[in-house]
Amino acid sequence: MTLPEPWSTAGSTLVGLGPTLLGVLLLVLLAGLVLRGYRTQHPWAPALALLRGTLQLAAISLILSGIITNPFWVGIGLVVMFTAAVVTVTRRIGTSRQHFAWVAAAMGAGVGATLVIVFTTGAIEFSPRYVLAIGGIIIGNAMSIATLSGRRFREGVTEHWDEVEGWLALGARPRQATRELARRAVYFAMIPSTDQTKTTGLVTLPGAFVGAIFGGASPLEAGRFQIVVLAGILCAGSIAAVTLLHLLAPVRQKPVPQTA
């Protein structure tokens, strides 16, 4: 008995996914067991994050197939990505409406300035497809840098609260009392992206480069695309981190510890 063509195609696809699913399952299981063996907090959080990411990627893949050439829906998609990123950062550094507004302003400044420069200079073709791709990458990395800078700053203020209080007692303004801690937090938040940029092509082949190659671009064209992406990440991240900590820096009381 011959199966209908759609069923046959679906079956072949599932069979082809078997090795991928097995490999991913083993990798996640090993990561969870290592973390649990070392008694870290939430050892299965990476596995749950991967599951959530898989479901989100599956959903966005289906959605993008219908909207990737439509400027309006691409814009809506970027707004959804940006909002989710702002909510994520806010949960990591503070959950007040004021924190949400500060994070939105900081990330908006960084992402907005970067995309304007990238597309007005012609570094990347201005089309819905590329706006979505570059925008998503920039938003995601700006989110990570903003989170690192905000958390590092809060931890620094908590650990050095006696020093901050000393400066305040001597008449320093709240922003002055935490200025060096804020600068240090920005520096540490930028280290992962800076190191990734320095080691590109030596230690790692970044995702944008590999994706462009798989998409049929020449190595030279893929390299040009990746350099623009890396420059955009550094620009958006630095603006977002500096702006966010400029808003967070006037601290008048010891921060409440944040959970992971």
TORMARTI-569075 format. One line per 4 residues: number of its first residue (from 1); for each residue x, y, z of C-alpha. Coordinates in steps of 0.02 Angstrom, whole numbers. Layout:
BEGIN
NUM> X/Y/Z; ... $
//
This chain:
BEGIN
1> 0/0/0; 70/169/-50; 49/316/69; -20/482/4 $
5> 121/600/-48; 95/728/96; 102/588/225; 255/514/143 $
9> 343/682/144; 298/713/326; 359/540/374; 524/568/284 $
13> 545/734/372; 516/656/543; 639/517/506; 767/646/451 $
17> 744/741/613; 781/586/717; 970/607/729; 949/794/764 $
21> 826/764/906; 937/628/979; 1091/739/973; 1001/887/1052 $
25> 925/776/1188; 1095/704/1235; 1177/876/1239; 1042/950/1350 $
29> 1039/797/1463; 1227/804/1486; 1221/990/1525; 1085/964/1655 $
33> 1175/819/1737; 1338/917/1749; 1250/1066/1828; 1151/956/1946 $
37> 1307/860/1995; 1390/1024/2041; 1233/1073/2139; 1205/1236/2047 $
41> 1039/1326/2061; 907/1277/1934; 1010/1144/1845; 873/1107/1719 $
45> 844/1289/1673; 950/1274/1513; 846/1124/1457; 684/1218/1487 $
49> 755/1369/1397; 799/1261/1246; 625/1184/1244; 546/1356/1249 $
53> 665/1419/1115; 625/1270/1004; 438/1302/1015; 463/1488/984 $
57> 575/1455/833; 448/1333/762; 310/1462/781; 412/1606/711 $
61> 469/1500/563; 289/1469/515; 244/1651/539; 395/1721/445 $
65> 358/1617/291; 205/1726/265; 265/1898/321; 450/1910/278 $
69> 417/2018/125; 281/2125/203; 350/2285/282; 201/2309/398 $
73> 210/2136/475; 399/2142/484; 378/2301/586; 253/2215/699 $
77> 373/2069/721; 515/2185/772; 402/2274/897; 357/2106/975 $
81> 542/2058/984; 589/2225/1060; 450/2217/1190; 498/2041/1241 $
85> 680/2095/1258; 635/2245/1366; 526/2137/1478; 668/2011/1496 $
89> 796/2143/1547; 673/2224/1666; 642/2059/1755; 829/2042/1781 $
93> 864/2214/1853; 701/2271/1932; 516/2250/1900; 448/2426/1920 $
97> 366/2526/1782; 509/2650/1797; 636/2513/1762; 534/2458/1611 $
101> 533/2635/1542; 720/2655/1572; 761/2490/1487; 647/2532/1340 $
105> 730/2702/1320; 906/2632/1331; 877/2488/1211; 776/2597/1094 $
109> 919/2721/1084; 1047/2585/1048; 946/2482/926; 872/2634/838 $
113> 1038/2723/811; 1118/2563/747; 983/2519/621; 976/2698/556 $
117> 1163/2697/523; 1165/2523/446; 1025/2557/321; 1051/2742/282 $
121> 1234/2712/238; 1189/2566/126; 1298/2447/226; 1153/2323/211 $
125> 1014/2330/83; 857/2411/154; 723/2279/128; 598/2194/245 $
129> 699/2033/243; 861/2116/299; 775/2235/421; 700/2085/510 $
133> 863/1987/510; 978/2128/567; 847/2199/685; 822/2033/773 $
137> 1009/2005/795; 1039/2181/861; 891/2176/981; 944/2007/1052 $
141> 1124/2059/1083; 1076/2229/1152; 962/2137/1273; 1107/2028/1334 $
145> 1224/2176/1357; 1092/2280/1446; 1054/2134/1563; 1238/2107/1604 $
149> 1271/2291/1636; 1116/2314/1744; 1147/2160/1850; 1332/2196/1867 $
153> 1293/2372/1925; 1167/2315/2055; 1287/2184/2120; 1428/2311/2126 $
157> 1325/2437/2222; 1269/2302/2345; 1446/2238/2373; 1520/2413/2392 $
161> 1374/2495/2481; 1485/2554/2624; 1591/2650/2499; 1437/2724/2415 $
165> 1368/2779/2584; 1537/2855/2625; 1536/2960/2468; 1357/3015/2502 $
169> 1404/3063/2680; 1546/3170/2612; 1423/3267/2505; 1438/3177/2339 $
173> 1285/3172/2229; 1206/2999/2207; 1267/2988/2028; 1444/3034/2079 $
177> 1444/2904/2219; 1413/2762/2096; 1501/2829/1940; 1650/2710/1945 $
181> 1538/2561/1981; 1432/2605/1830; 1585/2623/1717; 1651/2456/1777 $
185> 1483/2373/1745; 1479/2436/1566; 1656/2374/1536; 1618/2199/1600 $
189> 1453/2191/1504; 1544/2229/1341; 1679/2095/1366; 1583/1947/1287 $
193> 1538/2044/1129; 1712/2120/1116; 1794/1950/1136; 1677/1873/1008 $
197> 1725/2010/885; 1911/1990/917; 1906/1801/893; 1790/1797/743 $
201> 1866/1685/611; 1996/1617/732; 1897/1534/871; 1719/1542/805 $
205> 1622/1562/644; 1475/1673/694; 1297/1625/655; 1265/1764/530 $
209> 1419/1713/430; 1375/1528/429; 1193/1566/388; 1242/1675/241 $
213> 1358/1538/176; 1221/1407/191; 1104/1528/103; 1216/1530/-49 $
217> 1317/1690/-21; 1501/1693/-64; 1624/1691/82; 1671/1872/45 $
221> 1489/1928/46; 1455/1828/204; 1606/1907/288; 1546/2081/242 $
225> 1376/2043/314; 1452/1975/475; 1565/2126/501; 1415/2242/488 $
229> 1323/2133/614; 1469/2134/737; 1490/2322/722; 1304/2344/748 $
233> 1306/2236/904; 1448/2336/980; 1363/2501/938; 1190/2453/1002 $
237> 1261/2368/1157; 1372/2512/1208; 1233/2641/1187; 1107/2533/1278 $
241> 1225/2495/1424; 1285/2674/1448; 1110/2746/1434; 1036/2618/1553 $
245> 1169/2644/1686; 1156/2832/1668; 974/2811/1717; 1009/2682/1855 $
249> 1162/2767/1929; 1080/2891/2050; 1061/2764/2192; 1001/2828/2361 $
253> 972/2664/2451; 1047/2490/2445; 970/2386/2303; 859/2239/2348 $
257> 944/2077/2291; 871/2007/2129; 837/1823/2100; 912/1738/1948 $
//
